[in-house]
Amino acid sequence: MSVIPYQVTEEDKARFQKDGYWISPRLLDDDAIGRLRQAHERIWKRDFDGDGYPMHPIPVPSDPLAIKKTENAWWINDEVRAVVTDPELGRMAADLLNEDEIRLWHDQVIYKPGAGDKETKLGNVGWHQDYGYWRASSTTNMVTVWIALQDTDLSNGAMTTILGSHKWGEVEGSDTFFDQDMEKLRARFARRDWTEEPCILKAGQASFHHALTFHGSGPNRTNEPRLSVVAHLMPGHTSFRAGRQRHDNVLFLGPRPYDGQRFDNEYFPLLYGRKR
C-alpha cells in the first residue's frame, strides 16, 4: 500500500501559507482505504502486528459516544505504518513547509462514533493548536496530515480550521483538544479575524494543516463512525527544547536527554530527504 504521488504546486504552497491549511487530491485508492478501515477494527480489538506493545493502553471509553484515539499506531499495525511513513507524504510536507528533510513526529488513529440524533458534546474536539502539545520541540514549522477514510463533512464531524490563525504564533493554553465546550473556547481564543472553514474531504483525501493553525470539530451526527489516520510530521532538524513542556516523545531520546538533542532516531523515522 502506498500513497498516490502528487506534485505540490506553487498555488498549493500559497494556499497553505495564506490559510494555514491545504486539502490534497485523493492520496489513497479504495483498496488502501479499506485496509486502513480494517486496521482501525484490529487496533480497537487489540489485534496487533508484531510482538510489541502500543505506546499507550488502547482506550476503552466509559461512554460509547466518546472519541477514541491512540498514538504511534505504526508500532502495532503494518497498514498504518505503511501510510504514515510513506515518502510521498514526506515530500509533500517538505514542499509545503519549505524544508529539506521530514521525519514522523508521531501518528494518531482517531475514531469518532456516530451519535445519530442524540444530543452530546462527546464527539467535539476543542479548538486547539497542535503545537500547544508539542512545545518540547524546537520548531513550530510542523504539519499534520489528516487522512479521511470516508467522505467527511460537517454532518459526520469534519475538522474546521481558523483561516490564517497559524500567523498568530504560539498561543498559551492552546492544548485544549479535550475541552469540548466549543463556545467557551471560541470566546477565549477568538480574534477579529476568526474565520471558520470546514475541511470537506472525499475518502482518501487529506488535509495538511500547520502546527499553529487553530482547528476543532463538532459531533458526528450520522449513524456511522468517522475514521481517520493522522501523520504529524516535523523537519529533520527538529530538536528537544528543554524546560518548556512534557511530551512522551522526549522519553525516546534516552534516559538523559539534553537541550538541542535531535529527534532523529528509530522512533522518528525519516520519510523524505531532498537531494541537493
Short mmCIF file of the C-alpha atoms (twelve columns), coordinates in Angstrom:
data_MODEL
# 
_entry.id   MODEL 
# 
loop_
_atom_site.group_PDB 
_atom_site.id 
_atom_site.type_symbol 
_atom_site.label_atom_id 
_atom_site.label_alt_id 
_atom_site.label_comp_id 
_atom_site.label_asym_id 
_atom_site.label_seq_id 
_atom_site.Cartn_x 
_atom_site.Cartn_y 
_atom_site.Cartn_z 
_atom_site.pdbx_PDB_model_num 
ATOM 1   C CA . MET A 1   0.000   0.000  0.000  1 
ATOM 2   C CA . SER A 2   1.376   3.391  -0.961 1 
ATOM 3   C CA . VAL A 3   0.294   6.993  -1.236 1 
ATOM 4   C CA . ILE A 4   -0.677  8.169  -4.733 1 
ATOM 5   C CA . PRO A 5   2.056   10.604 -5.862 1 
ATOM 6   C CA . TYR A 6   1.175   14.275 -6.221 1 
ATOM 7   C CA . GLN A 7   3.439   17.222 -7.005 1 
ATOM 8   C CA . VAL A 8   2.620   20.184 -4.756 1 
ATOM 9   C CA . THR A 9   2.207   23.320 -6.881 1 
ATOM 10  C CA . GLU A 10  3.101   26.930 -6.167 1 
ATOM 11  C CA . GLU A 11  -0.626  27.611 -5.851 1 
ATOM 12  C CA . ASP A 12  -0.907  24.863 -3.216 1 
ATOM 13  C CA . LYS A 13  2.005   26.354 -1.277 1 
ATOM 14  C CA . ALA A 14  0.476   29.828 -1.452 1 
ATOM 15  C CA . ARG A 15  -2.831  28.491 -0.100 1 
ATOM 16  C CA . PHE A 16  -1.061  26.729 2.764  1 
ATOM 17  C CA . GLN A 17  0.981   29.810 3.628  1 
ATOM 18  C CA . LYS A 18  -2.060  32.096 3.475  1 
ATOM 19  C CA . ASP A 19  -4.695  29.998 5.244  1 
ATOM 20  C CA . GLY A 20  -2.609  27.583 7.333  1 
ATOM 21  C CA . TYR A 21  -4.011  24.500 5.658  1 
ATOM 22  C CA . TRP A 22  -4.353  22.813 2.293  1 
ATOM 23  C CA . ILE A 23  -6.522  19.943 1.040  1 
ATOM 24  C CA . SER A 24  -4.802  17.393 -1.177 1 
ATOM 25  C CA . PRO A 25  -6.195  15.445 -4.100 1 
ATOM 26  C CA . ARG A 26  -7.087  11.845 -3.376 1 
ATOM 27  C CA . LEU A 27  -3.985  10.144 -1.964 1 
ATOM 28  C CA . LEU A 28  -5.405  6.674  -1.237 1 
ATOM 29  C CA . ASP A 29  -7.294  4.310  -3.532 1 
ATOM 30  C CA . ASP A 30  -10.298 2.229  -2.471 1 
ATOM 31  C CA . ASP A 31  -8.153  -0.782 -1.562 1 
ATOM 32  C CA . ALA A 32  -5.904  1.266  0.726  1 
ATOM 33  C CA . ILE A 33  -8.925  2.910  2.371  1 
ATOM 34  C CA . GLY A 34  -10.494 -0.496 3.018  1 
ATOM 35  C CA . ARG A 35  -7.291  -1.845 4.542  1 
ATOM 36  C CA . LEU A 36  -6.963  1.142  6.859  1 
ATOM 37  C CA . ARG A 37  -10.587 0.782  7.950  1 
ATOM 38  C CA . GLN A 38  -9.786  -2.839 8.800  1 
ATOM 39  C CA . ALA A 39  -6.694  -1.619 10.645 1 
ATOM 40  C CA . HIS A 40  -8.994  0.517  12.807 1 
ATOM 41  C CA . GLU A 41  -11.059 -2.535 13.726 1 
ATOM 42  C CA . ARG A 42  -7.973  -4.572 14.594 1 
ATOM 43  C CA . ILE A 43  -6.402  -1.841 16.711 1 
ATOM 44  C CA . TRP A 44  -9.523  -1.305 18.835 1 
ATOM 45  C CA . LYS A 45  -9.753  -5.088 19.289 1 
ATOM 46  C CA . ARG A 46  -6.068  -5.159 20.374 1 
ATOM 47  C CA . ASP A 47  -5.104  -7.369 17.455 1 
ATOM 48  C CA . PHE A 48  -1.561  -6.127 16.857 1 
ATOM 49  C CA . ASP A 49  1.114   -6.824 14.262 1 
ATOM 50  C CA . GLY A 50  4.426   -7.905 15.763 1 
ATOM 51  C CA . ASP A 51  5.184   -8.908 19.314 1 
ATOM 52  C CA . GLY A 52  5.425   -5.447 20.862 1 
ATOM 53  C CA . TYR A 53  3.052   -3.212 22.767 1 
ATOM 54  C CA . PRO A 54  1.254   0.034  21.957 1 
ATOM 55  C CA . MET A 55  2.737   3.295  23.180 1 
ATOM 56  C CA . HIS A 56  -0.291  3.801  25.443 1 
ATOM 57  C CA . PRO A 57  -3.027  1.370  26.502 1 
ATOM 58  C CA . ILE A 58  -5.772  1.188  23.879 1 
ATOM 59  C CA . PRO A 59  -8.618  3.324  25.283 1 
ATOM 60  C CA . VAL A 60  -11.951 1.905  26.368 1 
ATOM 61  C CA . PRO A 61  -14.229 4.938  26.847 1 
ATOM 62  C CA . SER A 62  -16.904 4.669  29.505 1 
ATOM 63  C CA . ASP A 63  -19.404 6.180  27.065 1 
ATOM 64  C CA . PRO A 64  -19.782 4.630  23.583 1 
ATOM 65  C CA . LEU A 65  -20.239 8.106  22.069 1 
ATOM 66  C CA . ALA A 66  -16.807 9.286  23.233 1 
ATOM 67  C CA . ILE A 67  -13.904 9.709  20.807 1 
ATOM 68  C CA . LYS A 68  -11.220 7.027  20.785 1 
ATOM 69  C CA . LYS A 69  -7.668  7.768  19.710 1 
ATOM 70  C CA . THR A 70  -4.250  6.250  20.071 1 
ATOM 71  C CA . GLU A 71  -0.757  7.472  19.200 1 
ATOM 72  C CA . ASN A 72  2.077   5.732  17.354 1 
ATOM 73  C CA . ALA A 73  -0.176  3.068  15.917 1 
ATOM 74  C CA . TRP A 74  2.627   2.469  13.425 1 
ATOM 75  C CA . TRP A 75  4.317   0.435  16.167 1 
ATOM 76  C CA . ILE A 76  1.494   -2.118 16.196 1 
ATOM 77  C CA . ASN A 77  -0.129  -2.038 12.747 1 
ATOM 78  C CA . ASP A 78  1.623   -2.560 9.420  1 
ATOM 79  C CA . GLU A 79  -1.045  -0.797 7.334  1 
ATOM 80  C CA . VAL A 80  -0.826  2.368  9.414  1 
ATOM 81  C CA . ARG A 81  2.961   2.192  9.311  1 
ATOM 82  C CA . ALA A 82  2.992   1.986  5.516  1 
ATOM 83  C CA . VAL A 83  0.938   5.174  5.165  1 
ATOM 84  C CA . VAL A 84  2.315   7.442  7.907  1 
ATOM 85  C CA . THR A 85  5.932   6.739  6.862  1 
ATOM 86  C CA . ASP A 86  5.293   6.977  3.119  1 
ATOM 87  C CA . PRO A 87  7.924   9.086  1.315  1 
ATOM 88  C CA . GLU A 88  5.228   10.809 -0.740 1 
ATOM 89  C CA . LEU A 89  3.681   12.311 2.404  1 
ATOM 90  C CA . GLY A 90  7.149   13.451 3.397  1 
ATOM 91  C CA . ARG A 91  7.806   15.058 0.036  1 
ATOM 92  C CA . MET A 92  4.515   16.974 0.098  1 
ATOM 93  C CA . ALA A 93  5.170   18.118 3.667  1 
ATOM 94  C CA . ALA A 94  8.696   19.224 2.743  1 
ATOM 95  C CA . ASP A 95  7.343   21.317 -0.128 1 
ATOM 96  C CA . LEU A 96  4.613   22.942 1.978  1 
ATOM 97  C CA . LEU A 97  6.947   23.694 4.899  1 
ATOM 98  C CA . ASN A 98  9.908   24.619 2.682  1 
ATOM 99  C CA . GLU A 99  12.124  22.088 4.452  1 
ATOM 100 C CA . ASP A 100 14.725  19.658 3.115  1 
ATOM 101 C CA . GLU A 101 14.025  16.692 5.385  1 
ATOM 102 C CA . ILE A 102 10.876  15.324 7.032  1 
ATOM 103 C CA . ARG A 103 10.500  12.848 9.889  1 
ATOM 104 C CA . LEU A 104 7.487   11.386 11.673 1 
ATOM 105 C CA . TRP A 105 6.805   13.106 14.998 1 
ATOM 106 C CA . HIS A 106 4.031   10.645 15.804 1 
ATOM 107 C CA . ASP A 107 0.788   9.370  14.331 1 
ATOM 108 C CA . GLN A 108 -2.773  9.124  15.585 1 
ATOM 109 C CA . VAL A 109 -5.655  6.821  14.769 1 
ATOM 110 C CA . ILE A 110 -8.934  8.557  15.639 1 
ATOM 111 C CA . TYR A 111 -12.423 7.043  15.860 1 
ATOM 112 C CA . LYS A 112 -15.368 9.434  16.240 1 
ATOM 113 C CA . PRO A 113 -18.558 7.422  16.902 1 
ATOM 114 C CA . GLY A 114 -21.795 8.220  15.156 1 
ATOM 115 C CA . ALA A 115 -24.226 9.842  17.608 1 
ATOM 116 C CA . GLY A 116 -27.191 9.987  15.239 1 
ATOM 117 C CA . ASP A 117 -29.799 12.362 16.623 1 
ATOM 118 C CA . LYS A 118 -28.537 12.141 20.216 1 
ATOM 119 C CA . GLU A 119 -27.537 15.475 21.734 1 
ATOM 120 C CA . THR A 120 -23.977 15.159 23.011 1 
ATOM 121 C CA . LYS A 121 -20.720 17.084 23.147 1 
ATOM 122 C CA . LEU A 122 -18.678 13.891 23.474 1 
ATOM 123 C CA . GLY A 123 -17.791 13.975 19.786 1 
ATOM 124 C CA . ASN A 124 -16.423 17.503 19.940 1 
ATOM 125 C CA . VAL A 125 -12.727 18.235 19.569 1 
ATOM 126 C CA . GLY A 126 -11.997 21.590 21.179 1 
ATOM 127 C CA . TRP A 127 -10.395 24.478 19.327 1 
ATOM 128 C CA . HIS A 128 -6.653  23.995 19.740 1 
ATOM 129 C CA . GLN A 129 -3.218  24.293 18.169 1 
ATOM 130 C CA . ASP A 130 -1.326  21.032 17.717 1 
ATOM 131 C CA . TYR A 131 1.831   22.838 18.795 1 
ATOM 132 C CA . GLY A 132 0.095   23.531 22.094 1 
ATOM 133 C CA . TYR A 133 1.110   19.940 22.928 1 
ATOM 134 C CA . TRP A 134 4.492   19.965 21.163 1 
ATOM 135 C CA . ARG A 135 6.427   22.732 22.894 1 
ATOM 136 C CA . ALA A 136 9.210   20.313 23.756 1 
ATOM 137 C CA . SER A 137 10.155  20.543 20.079 1 
ATOM 138 C CA . SER A 138 12.419  23.288 18.763 1 
ATOM 139 C CA . THR A 139 10.312  24.446 15.823 1 
ATOM 140 C CA . THR A 140 6.710   25.393 15.177 1 
ATOM 141 C CA . ASN A 141 7.193   24.586 11.482 1 
ATOM 142 C CA . MET A 142 5.439   21.235 11.695 1 
ATOM 143 C CA . VAL A 143 2.416   19.877 9.845  1 
ATOM 144 C CA . THR A 144 -0.466  17.498 10.497 1 
ATOM 145 C CA . VAL A 145 -1.746  15.261 7.690  1 
ATOM 146 C CA . TRP A 146 -5.347  14.220 8.476  1 
ATOM 147 C CA . ILE A 147 -6.449  11.412 6.132  1 
ATOM 148 C CA . ALA A 148 -10.171 10.727 5.729  1 
ATOM 149 C CA . LEU A 149 -11.266 7.082  5.467  1 
ATOM 150 C CA . GLN A 150 -14.779 8.056  4.332  1 
ATOM 151 C CA . ASP A 151 -16.377 11.119 2.792  1 
ATOM 152 C CA . THR A 152 -16.210 13.697 5.571  1 
ATOM 153 C CA . ASP A 153 -18.258 16.868 6.023  1 
ATOM 154 C CA . LEU A 154 -19.946 18.707 8.884  1 
ATOM 155 C CA . SER A 155 -22.635 16.021 9.203  1 
ATOM 156 C CA . ASN A 156 -20.072 13.487 10.476 1 
ATOM 157 C CA . GLY A 157 -17.815 15.833 12.396 1 
ATOM 158 C CA . ALA A 158 -15.402 17.257 9.844  1 
ATOM 159 C CA . MET A 159 -12.483 19.280 11.127 1 
ATOM 160 C CA . THR A 160 -12.854 23.059 10.848 1 
ATOM 161 C CA . THR A 161 -9.836  25.353 10.622 1 
ATOM 162 C CA . ILE A 162 -9.480  29.015 11.560 1 
ATOM 163 C CA . LEU A 163 -8.116  30.693 8.468  1 
ATOM 164 C CA . GLY A 164 -4.731  32.347 8.922  1 
ATOM 165 C CA . SER A 165 -4.518  31.530 12.641 1 
ATOM 166 C CA . HIS A 166 -1.052  29.993 12.151 1 
ATOM 167 C CA . LYS A 167 0.194   33.575 11.856 1 
ATOM 168 C CA . TRP A 168 -0.767  34.289 15.483 1 
ATOM 169 C CA . GLY A 169 2.266   32.380 16.775 1 
ATOM 170 C CA . GLU A 170 2.265   30.223 19.897 1 
ATOM 171 C CA . VAL A 171 -0.860  30.909 21.927 1 
ATOM 172 C CA . GLU A 172 -0.543  29.978 25.582 1 
ATOM 173 C CA . GLY A 173 -3.075  27.458 26.829 1 
ATOM 174 C CA . SER A 174 -3.910  26.167 23.345 1 
ATOM 175 C CA . ASP A 175 -3.608  22.491 24.382 1 
ATOM 176 C CA . THR A 176 -7.410  22.169 24.513 1 
ATOM 177 C CA . PHE A 177 -8.197  19.149 22.303 1 
ATOM 178 C CA . PHE A 178 -10.231 17.553 25.082 1 
ATOM 179 C CA . ASP A 179 -12.179 20.656 26.120 1 
ATOM 180 C CA . GLN A 180 -15.484 20.027 24.369 1 
ATOM 181 C CA . ASP A 181 -17.134 23.385 25.114 1 
ATOM 182 C CA . MET A 182 -16.584 24.946 21.699 1 
ATOM 183 C CA . GLU A 183 -18.340 28.222 22.520 1 
ATOM 184 C CA . LYS A 184 -16.237 28.793 25.618 1 
ATOM 185 C CA . LEU A 185 -13.052 28.161 23.656 1 
ATOM 186 C CA . ARG A 186 -14.172 30.384 20.804 1 
ATOM 187 C CA . ALA A 187 -14.718 33.233 23.248 1 
ATOM 188 C CA . ARG A 188 -11.306 32.560 24.785 1 
ATOM 189 C CA . PHE A 189 -9.278  32.413 21.585 1 
ATOM 190 C CA . ALA A 190 -11.322 34.416 19.075 1 
ATOM 191 C CA . ARG A 191 -9.837  37.482 17.457 1 
ATOM 192 C CA . ARG A 192 -11.387 39.865 14.962 1 
ATOM 193 C CA . ASP A 193 -10.041 37.680 12.166 1 
ATOM 194 C CA . TRP A 194 -11.634 34.448 13.476 1 
ATOM 195 C CA . THR A 195 -12.949 32.861 10.270 1 
ATOM 196 C CA . GLU A 196 -14.030 29.218 10.345 1 
ATOM 197 C CA . GLU A 197 -13.722 26.999 7.281  1 
ATOM 198 C CA . PRO A 198 -14.647 23.291 7.312  1 
ATOM 199 C CA . CYS A 199 -12.353 20.733 5.688  1 
ATOM 200 C CA . ILE A 200 -14.682 18.859 3.344  1 
ATOM 201 C CA . LEU A 201 -12.912 15.714 2.167  1 
ATOM 202 C CA . LYS A 202 -13.670 12.761 -0.043 1 
ATOM 203 C CA . ALA A 203 -12.467 9.379  1.191  1 
ATOM 204 C CA . GLY A 204 -8.721  9.172  0.581  1 
ATOM 205 C CA . GLN A 205 -8.128  12.919 0.581  1 
ATOM 206 C CA . ALA A 206 -6.042  14.589 3.274  1 
ATOM 207 C CA . SER A 207 -5.888  17.982 4.899  1 
ATOM 208 C CA . PHE A 208 -2.431  19.334 5.697  1 
ATOM 209 C CA . HIS A 209 -2.578  21.953 8.449  1 
ATOM 210 C CA . HIS A 210 0.220   23.892 10.114 1 
ATOM 211 C CA . ALA A 211 1.035   23.094 13.738 1 
ATOM 212 C CA . LEU A 212 -0.071  26.600 14.772 1 
ATOM 213 C CA . THR A 213 -3.395  26.543 12.910 1 
ATOM 214 C CA . PHE A 214 -6.353  26.541 15.282 1 
ATOM 215 C CA . HIS A 215 -8.835  23.801 14.468 1 
ATOM 216 C CA . GLY A 216 -11.542 21.700 16.073 1 
ATOM 217 C CA . SER A 217 -14.577 19.637 15.148 1 
ATOM 218 C CA . GLY A 218 -18.166 19.063 16.150 1 
ATOM 219 C CA . PRO A 219 -20.148 15.878 16.745 1 
ATOM 220 C CA . ASN A 220 -20.725 13.091 14.266 1 
ATOM 221 C CA . ARG A 221 -24.484 13.268 13.695 1 
ATOM 222 C CA . THR A 222 -24.627 10.244 11.401 1 
ATOM 223 C CA . ASN A 223 -25.066 6.622  12.419 1 
ATOM 224 C CA . GLU A 224 -21.637 5.553  11.146 1 
ATOM 225 C CA . PRO A 225 -18.259 6.233  12.798 1 
ATOM 226 C CA . ARG A 226 -15.873 8.794  11.330 1 
ATOM 227 C CA . LEU A 227 -12.452 7.170  10.905 1 
ATOM 228 C CA . SER A 228 -9.117  8.821  10.232 1 
ATOM 229 C CA . VAL A 229 -5.396  8.160  10.225 1 
ATOM 230 C CA . VAL A 230 -3.184  11.122 11.072 1 
ATOM 231 C CA . ALA A 231 0.532   11.728 10.498 1 
ATOM 232 C CA . HIS A 232 2.211   14.517 12.470 1 
ATOM 233 C CA . LEU A 233 5.385   15.463 10.615 1 
ATOM 234 C CA . MET A 234 8.426   17.573 11.526 1 
ATOM 235 C CA . PRO A 235 11.569  18.906 9.834  1 
ATOM 236 C CA . GLY A 236 14.610  16.678 10.149 1 
ATOM 237 C CA . HIS A 237 16.441  19.302 12.194 1 
ATOM 238 C CA . THR A 238 13.823  19.322 14.993 1 
ATOM 239 C CA . SER A 239 15.397  19.001 18.434 1 
ATOM 240 C CA . PHE A 240 14.439  18.855 22.107 1 
ATOM 241 C CA . ARG A 241 13.663  22.175 23.772 1 
ATOM 242 C CA . ALA A 242 14.266  21.536 27.461 1 
ATOM 243 C CA . GLY A 243 12.230  23.005 30.282 1 
ATOM 244 C CA . ARG A 244 9.239   24.003 28.165 1 
ATOM 245 C CA . GLN A 245 6.655   21.231 28.362 1 
ATOM 246 C CA . ARG A 246 6.440   17.499 28.961 1 
ATOM 247 C CA . HIS A 247 5.872   15.275 25.948 1 
ATOM 248 C CA . ASP A 248 6.214   11.495 25.917 1 
ATOM 249 C CA . ASN A 249 8.353   11.662 22.767 1 
ATOM 250 C CA . VAL A 250 11.183  13.027 24.897 1 
ATOM 251 C CA . LEU A 251 11.353  9.611  26.589 1 
ATOM 252 C CA . PHE A 252 12.512  8.148  23.274 1 
ATOM 253 C CA . LEU A 253 15.660  10.280 23.316 1 
ATOM 254 C CA . GLY A 254 17.054  8.119  26.103 1 
ATOM 255 C CA . PRO A 255 17.479  8.366  29.877 1 
ATOM 256 C CA . ARG A 256 19.357  11.694 29.898 1 
ATOM 257 C CA . PRO A 257 18.074  13.830 27.019 1 
ATOM 258 C CA . TYR A 258 19.754  17.185 26.595 1 
ATOM 259 C CA . ASP A 259 18.631  20.528 25.241 1 
ATOM 260 C CA . GLY A 260 19.232  20.601 21.483 1 
ATOM 261 C CA . GLN A 261 19.258  16.809 21.042 1 
ATOM 262 C CA . ARG A 262 17.661  15.920 17.720 1 
ATOM 263 C CA . PHE A 263 14.611  13.714 17.357 1 
ATOM 264 C CA . ASP A 264 16.345  11.594 14.734 1 
ATOM 265 C CA . ASN A 265 16.474  8.002  15.959 1 
ATOM 266 C CA . GLU A 266 14.378  4.951  15.046 1 
ATOM 267 C CA . TYR A 267 11.351  6.278  16.946 1 
ATOM 268 C CA . PHE A 268 11.179  9.176  14.484 1 
ATOM 269 C CA . PRO A 269 11.568  7.562  11.050 1 
ATOM 270 C CA . LEU A 270 12.809  9.575  8.091  1 
ATOM 271 C CA . LEU A 271 10.165  9.944  5.383  1 
ATOM 272 C CA . TYR A 272 11.953  12.193 2.941  1 
ATOM 273 C CA . GLY A 273 15.269  13.917 2.318  1 
ATOM 274 C CA . ARG A 274 15.656  16.391 -0.517 1 
ATOM 275 C CA . LYS A 275 18.636  15.790 -2.790 1 
ATOM 276 C CA . ARG A 276 20.856  18.816 -3.290 1 
# 
